[in-house]
Amino acid sequence: MKAAIHPLQAARIAELRAYDILDTPRESDFDDVVSLAAAICGTPISVVNLIDEDRQWFKAEVGLGVRETPLDTSICAHVILEQDFVEIGDTLADSRMADNPLCAGEQGLRFYAGALLQTESGLPLGTLCVLDYQSRELNDFQRGALRVLARLVMKQLELRRALINQATLMDEIDHRVKNSLQAVASLVTLQRGNSKDEVVRAALDEVSGRLRTVSLVHEELNAANAVQEIDMGAYLRRLGDLLRSNAPSNAAIIVNADSIIADARVTTSVGMIVSEFVTNSLKHAFPNGREGQVRITLRREGDGALQLLCEDDGVGVRAVDVASGKPRGLGLRIIAASVSQLAGKMDVAAAGEGYRLLVTFKIGEPA
């Protein structure tokens, strides 16, 4: 007897598809569940069975050797119309199985027990079931274990759906952030082109640089598929490539950075420091086509502290007001603010050839 269609079939199928589980490869988390269920119940067959529109598909199975079968022969298609647990001690004594070819003959299936895989709203997706070629009866422990394992399967499915939803949300956020940054960058470029005031144009150049830094942090977060952590070494190398693409041919930018995992706040502050330092060096250190290098180094010291060394071999820009000891210029003030965000210490030196900035900080220190 073919099972009747579930009274909430449309909603049930929609829920099943939302888990994006059908036709996925085997996974150890589900394989372990069916192996354990078979061992506990002492049966040769155990299945995580999902009832689709026109088939039953097995996310995991032991003892069958196939991934799907037609609904016409599905015992589980009957079970999803019942309560949360169904046990059939002898299939030949059950009218629903009388004409089922899987149960016919001496080698047919004689025993079935299954716990429903139900959503929080009560919609059945399928079952975790065990089967045997001999009639039998489970004890209370075995029935309880099947119910617990079925709930474990649903936890895995819910986790899977949560990750899918998170990925979808992150893609949407990524799209919106990119569009917003591009819109602001385009507006800044337009305003710069329309302005005749060199001071305004210089300020807009500064804004463009900071937009590039923020955009790159966002790209690294998205590429790493992580909300909080970034490899600062990889990030600084990418930032170096970006800055290099906008540098004059007479100035080389060299980045040597250890692989250090940090959160977005730390990475953004480090990126701001590097971007401002390089921008200042390219603007002031190599006048009249003078050739030179800007070097960025990030390394971990023995005491766990991190050192960010930024240096150029240019004409020696005076970065600090001698009288006050405070950084001069907007760029250096931004660097100082970023160092403060890191709860770090900043040492600058500019005498004769070159300009050097050393920032020492620790990850996790309060800002």
N, C-alpha and C positions, 0 to 999 in steps of 0.2 A: 504493500500500500504506500503510495507516494504521500508525503506529508502535506498538510494544508499550508497555504501561505500565511505567514504570521500576520495577525490583524494590524500591526503597526509596521508593515514591511517597508514602506517608503522611508519612514524615519529611521528604522533599524539599519537599512542599507546605507543611508546617508551617514549615520554614525560610524559604521564600519569603514566606509571610505575615508572618513576624516582621520582615521588612525594611520592611513597610508602604509598599511602592513601587508596587504595582499601582494603576492608574487615577489616578496623580498627574499633574499638569501637566508639560509639557515643561520641561526645565531646560538652561541653556546648557552646563553641565559635561558632560552626556551628549551633547547635540547636537554639541558640538565634537569629541567622540571619533569619532562616526560620520562626520562630515565629513572628519576626518583619515584615518580608515581607508579611505574611498572614494578619497581623493586618493592615498594611498600605493599602494593596490592597483590604481588605475586602473579602478575599477568604477563603474557608474551607481547601484548600490544598496549601502547599508550599514545595519545594524540592530543595536540592542541589544534582544535578543529574550528575553522571559521566558516560560517554559512553565508555564501554569496548568493546572488540572484539565481544562478543556474548551476552552481557547483558547490561542493564543500572542499575547502583548501586547507592544507595542513601546514601550519607554521613550523611545527616540530612533530616528529613521530619516531617511534621505535616499533619494529615488528611488521611494518607495512611495506616500506620500500617505494612508496609513491607519494607525490605531493598534492594530488587532488583526485576526486572521483565525482561522478554525476550525483545530482540531488536525488534521483529516482531511487537509489539504493542507500541513501543516508539515514542512519538511525538518529544522528544528532539533529537532523531537520525536524524530527518528531519531538525530540527532547526540548528544543527551544520554545515549544508551545506549552511546556509543563512548568513545574515548580523549579526551585534552584538546584535540586538534586534528583536524579532519576537512576534507579537500579533495576535492571531486568535480569533476574536470576536464570531464566530459561527463555531464550528468544522464541523457541518453537511454541511456547505457551502464550505468546503475546500476539494478539490479532493483527497488530500493526506490522509485524515482521513475517507473517504467514507466507507471503509471496515474495519476500526479499531474497534474491539469489545469493546474497552474501551469507545468509543464515541457512540456506538449504543444504541438504546432503550431510554426509558424515564429517566432512571437513569444514562445515559452516560455522559461523560465529554463534556461540551459544550464550555468552554472558556479556553484559554491557553495564557499565556504571559511569555516569558523567555528572560533573558539576558545571553549572552555567557560568559562562564568562559574561558578566553583566556590567553595563555602564552604570554610573551613579544614578541615572534617571530610570534604571530598571530595564533598559532595552537589552535583549540577549544578542550577543555577537556570535556565539558558538559555545563550545564546551571544552573542558579538559576531561578526557574520558579514558577509561581502560577497558580492554576487551579480552576475551578468552574463547578458546574453542571448546571449553567444557563448562557445563552449568556450575554455578557456585554462588556464594553469598559473602559479602564483605562484612567485617566486624565494625564496631563503632569507631575504633581508632582509624581504620582505613578510610571510612567515609569522611571522618573529620579531616584527615590529612588531605584528601582530594579537594575538599572545600577550601582549605588553607592554601593549597598549591594553585587553585583556580584564582583566588584573590591575588596571589603573587604574580600570576600571568597578567592580570588586569593592571596591577601596579606597573609592570613593565610596559604595557601598552599605553597607559596614561603618561608615563615618563617620555615615551617616544613621541606622543602627540604634543606634549609640552615643549619638547625640543623643536619640533616642527613649527609650532606656533611662534616660539622665540625667534627661530631663523627667519620666519616670514616678517615678524615685527622688525627685526634688525635690518632686513633688506629694505623695508619701507622707510625706516629712520635714515639708513644710509642714503637712499635716494633723495630724501627731503633735505638732508644736510648738504649733500653735494650740490643740489640745485640752489640752496640758499647761499652757499659759499661762492658758487659761480656767479650768481646774481650780484652779490656784493662786490666781487672782484671786477666784474664788467662795469659796474657803476663807478668804482674807483678809477679804472682805466679811462673811462669816458670823461670823468671830471678832470683827471690829470691832463688829458689831451686838450680840454677846453680852457685850462688855466694858463695865463701868461706869467703868473707870479711864481718865481723860482722857489720861494719859501713854501708855498702851497704844494708845488709839484714835488718838492723833496719830502714833505710830510706825507703825501699820498704814496710816494715810493716806499716809505716806512710801513704804511698800512698794508701795501701789497705784499711786502716781505712777511709781515705777521700773518696775513691770510694764508700764504704758502705754508708757513709752519703749522698752523692749525689744521689745514687741509691734510697735510702729511700725517699728523698724529691721527686724524680720523681714519685715513686710509690704512695705517698700520693696525689700528684697533679692529677694523673690519676684516682685514686680511688675516689677522691672527684669530678671528672668530672668538674674541674674548672681550668682555666688557671692561675689564680693569687692567690687564697686564700686557706689556709690550716688551719685546727685546730691544733695549736701547741701542745696542751695538748695530743691529740691522737698521733700526730707525735712523741713526746718525749717518750711516753710509748712504741711505737713500736721500737724506737731507743734503748730504754733500753732493750727490749727483744733481739734485735740483739746483743748488746754489752754483755749482760748476757750470750748469747750462746757461746761467745768466751772467757769468763772470767774463771780464775782458780777457783776451788771449794772452796778455802778458802776466796774468796771475794764476798760479796753480793752487788748487784746493786739495789737500790730502787729509784723509780721515782714517785713523787707526782706533778702533773701538772694540773693547772686549764685549762678549755676549753677556749682558746683565739684564735680568728681568725686573721691571719696575712698573708701578701703576701709571695711569694716564696723567695724573697730576705731576708726578716727578718728571715723566718724559716730556710733557709740555714745557715745563720750566727749563729743562736742559736744552730742548730745541730752541726756545727763545734766546737763551744765552748764546748758543752757537750761531744762530741766524743773525743776531745783532752784531756779534763780534765779526763775523765774516763780512757782513754788509759794511760795517765801519772800516774794516781793513781795505776792502776793495775801493771804498770811496776816498780814503785818505792816505793809505800807506804806499801806493804805487803811482805817484803822479808822473805825468809826461811819458807814459809808456814804460816806466821802470819795471823790470821783470822781478818776480819774487814768488814767494810761497806763503800760503796760509795753512797751518797745520792744526788739526783737531785730534786730541787723544783722550780717550776715556779708559781708565783702568781701575782695577780694584786693588787697594793696598792691603798689607798684611793684617792690619787691625780691623778690617772690615769696612773701612771708609772708602769712598769713591773719590777719585780725582779726575776732574775735567780740566785739561790744559789746552788753552787756545793761544796760539802765537803766530806772529808773522815776522818776516825779515825786511819789513819796509822801512820807512823813514823815521819811525819812532813817534807815533801820535801821542800827544800829552793827554792822557785819559782822565787824570785826576787833578783837580785844582790844588795847587801846592799849599795855599793858605788854609783852606777848609778841609782838605782831605776827602772831599766829596766828589763823586763822578760828575764830569761835565757832559752836557749834551743829552738829548732825549734817549738815544740808543744806549748810552751807559747807564742812565737812570733805569731803563727797562731791565738791563742786565742785573743791576743791583736789586731791583724788586724781585726778579726771578731767583736770585741767590737767596734772598730772604724767604721766599716760598719753600726753598729746599732746607731751610734752617742751616745753611752752609756758611762757609767763610770764603771771602774773596780777597785775592792778592793780585794787584796790578803793578806792572813795571813798564816804563817807557823811557828809555834813555839811549841816545845814540841810535844804532841800527836796531829796529824791531820794536815790537810791542807784545807783551805777554800778560795773559790772564789765567790765574790758577784758582779753581773753585774746588773746595773740599767739602763733602757732605756725606751723610749716611742715609740709606733708604729706611724709611719708617720713622725718622726723626720728626717730631711735631713741627709744623710750620709756624 
